[in-house]
Amino acid sequence: MAPLPAAAWKFPTKIFRSEVSNTNRQLRLQNRPKGLLAPGDLQLIESPVPEIKDGQVLACVKYLSSDPTMRVWMAADTYLPIVPIGEVMRAIGFAEIVESRHPDYKKGDRVTGFTGLQDYVIVDESAKPSFQKVPKIPFVSDSVFLGVLGINGITAFFGMEIAAPKKGETLVVSAAAGATGIIVGQIGKFHGCRVVGIAGSDDKCAWITKELGFDAAINYKHPDWKEKLAAATPKGIDIHFENVGGDIMQEVLNRMNLHGRVVLCGLISGYTKGDPGLASFGTVLVKRLRVQGFIILDYASRFMEAATQLGRKMFGKLKDRETIVERLEKAPDAINMLFTGGNTGKLIVKL
Amino acid sequence: MAPLPAAAWKFPTKIFRSEVSNTNRQLRLQNRPKGLLAPGDLQLIESPVPEIKDGQVLACVKYLSSDPTMRVWMAADTYLPIVPIGEVMRAIGFAEIVESRHPDYKKGDRVTGFTGLQDYVIVDESAKPSFQKVPKIPFVSDSVFLGVLGINGITAFFGMEIAAPKKGETLVVSAAAGATGIIVGQIGKFHGCRVVGIAGSDDKCAWITKELGFDAAINYKHPDWKEKLAAATPKGIDIHFENVGGDIMQEVLNRMNLHGRVVLCGLISGYTKGDPGLASFGTVLVKRLRVQGFIILDYASRFMEAATQLGRKMFGKLKDRETIVERLEKAPDAINMLFTGGNTGKLIVKL
């Protein structure tokens, strides 16, 4: 048989390796990015997989979550400390225990937590609180624990708890075709809301309306998007779940009803371009809006409650789509995709 | 006796008139002001006092409240409709019934409500909901029903209900020497908070600390006011009662603690100069702030409760200062004083 052409090897879709390779590949933060990530901002470093000691666990990372907030962690001390230059980039991942010298874990256990952008992570008592064991559910992909039953589902769950939706209210969510937005919208439908999503392409808009059951979707890249938003929210807006910020947020605030609630979950329009601020704060006053900043880590003690609720009541009904990027080396591209609109639904890096 | 020189008649400090004059002087809105009020924006019109019909009451206005929000009413439809050109300017006043053909009022009753900038107001069923009868309290000036026991006291009361202060927390209030700010700060002290006021002169700062019991005061016109704010809030800021907006608000937000509460009561920095917006909305997200827009009219059904609480629990302890401007013609100047820092405490126009 003739050898495969070189190109076929260039982008392998699957990497075979022994259960515990001798090498741990890590993406370390080398520069604080300006705008989108540039080549070299995250640098691939190889080092031997360390021996674990008593009380430690070695976990092999299978999937990495790509989240807009990672860009924040590279740039500033905020709700988590800035990632120091030279350190493995912080990331949430799904991993499988391959070696354990800790009584609470055994080989084969599966966990999610702050694995970092690397092949292997050592979990010990100091790291343990950020790790959560997850079950094997028949016919369910492991990556769901990073999306619907993971950080995005839980974020949507508690964000909507803050929003306290009532039947018949109008809910708007921005970045509506993103991993969190899609769950927010679907939870809104569970509560009997009129749900309007704002997204950045006609395809995304079609998907969230036709497949996810959103009542309407607005492509903010269309020049008449503001008129379309007005037409889609004839009774005004009672709840806004904000992921984007800037002009989009301002326009939504302009259409809010008195005493509306704004769940401020993310401001991705500013993560690569600087904080866009808000042109008119008077809107918040005159409409008596309640704006609640919201960081999911504050709810850590209730994560299991949320996952249980999502799993029992909604799982199987909640729809998701995954955009899978393969190989650790592509993680920087995956992060950039979040800001250029490249993904629909959950963006996962598969190792 | 030689006649008094003409100048002595130019600025009479007291106008004598019969109990019911034949003339009603009104300040009508002639132009939408740009920036501060210019001469002619409010025009003095004289017309006969109308005869009242069955179901109506004629009240003689004694004191008018000067409130920053009046400038908003001249410029835009917001939480109340814009004042139409040619109409009597909306204002809150204290008035005494001089003639009644309504069973609920008798001559001599005293009321506060939307009297407008005029000498006489007719109250009928349609206007009645905005009027409140007030008692005669021995040794207490009537104008208190426009300040501590009126719109400002009530605003501070419900704003602080939203803030839910706890002992030991740090409260910052802007426009701290204004009619609402001084009550906010004193209620904060009742709750055992560390109270820091922001005001626009050293005299105002000295007054609120030495006489009203604020723990510290910052004159934002000093070049090092941000450093002084930092020094005055060593444990950060838990509650911010916002009356001003713009740069001052941003700096306070920058010093807020996680999960802090912002009561957004006014944004006077923008009323004459356009909405300054907010430079960094990310602060609200990262610090998980709760920002609550707040308009006192929403609490109308509970005004009596607030006045009772203020009267029973705090009155006699709450300190105030009034800046009195005499004569209806000076009401436009009084409104401008609110934006140029001319008043300390409650600003009243005495007719």
Contacts between the chains, C-beta under 8 A, distances in Angstrom:
chain1	res1	chain2	res2	distance
A	78	B	282	7.9
A	78	B	286	4.5
A	79	B	286	5.4
A	79	B	288	7.8
A	245	B	281	5.9
A	245	B	282	7.8
A	249	B	281	7.6
A	259	B	298	7.8
A	264	B	281	7.6
A	264	B	284	5.8
A	264	B	285	4.9
A	265	B	285	7.6
A	266	B	285	7.2
A	267	B	281	6.2
A	267	B	282	5.5
A	267	B	285	5.8
A	270	B	281	7.9
A	270	B	282	6.2
A	275	B	279	7.1
A	275	B	280	4.5
A	275	B	281	6.5
A	275	B	282	4.6
A	276	B	281	7.4
A	277	B	277	5.7
A	277	B	278	5.3
A	277	B	279	4.6
A	277	B	280	5.9
A	277	B	281	5.7
A	278	B	277	5.3
A	278	B	278	4.6
A	278	B	281	4.8
A	279	B	275	7.1
A	279	B	277	4.6
A	280	B	275	4.5
A	280	B	277	5.9
A	281	B	245	5.9
A	281	B	249	7.6
A	281	B	264	7.6
A	281	B	267	6.2
A	281	B	270	7.9
A	281	B	275	6.5
A	281	B	276	7.4
A	281	B	277	5.6
A	281	B	278	4.8
A	282	B	78	7.9
A	282	B	245	7.8
A	282	B	267	5.5
A	282	B	270	6.2
A	282	B	275	4.6
A	284	B	264	5.8
A	284	B	291	6.2
A	284	B	293	4.5
A	285	B	264	4.9
A	285	B	265	7.6
A	285	B	266	7.2
A	285	B	267	5.8
A	285	B	293	4.4
A	285	B	294	7.3
A	285	B	295	7.4
A	286	B	78	4.5
A	286	B	79	5.5
A	286	B	293	7.0
A	286	B	295	7.3
A	287	B	293	6.1
A	288	B	79	7.8
A	288	B	292	7.5
A	288	B	293	4.3
A	288	B	294	6.2
A	288	B	295	5.5
A	288	B	298	6.4
A	289	B	291	7.7
A	289	B	292	7.8
A	289	B	293	4.8
A	290	B	290	6.8
A	290	B	291	7.3
A	290	B	292	5.1
A	290	B	293	7.4
A	291	B	284	6.2
A	291	B	289	7.7
A	291	B	290	7.2
A	291	B	291	4.1
A	291	B	292	7.8
A	292	B	288	7.6
A	292	B	289	7.8
A	292	B	290	5.0
A	292	B	291	7.8
A	293	B	284	4.5
A	293	B	285	4.4
A	293	B	286	7.0
A	293	B	287	6.2
A	293	B	288	4.3
A	293	B	289	4.9
A	293	B	290	7.4
A	294	B	285	7.4
A	294	B	288	6.2
A	295	B	285	7.4
A	295	B	286	7.3
A	295	B	288	5.5
A	298	B	259	7.9
A	298	B	288	6.4
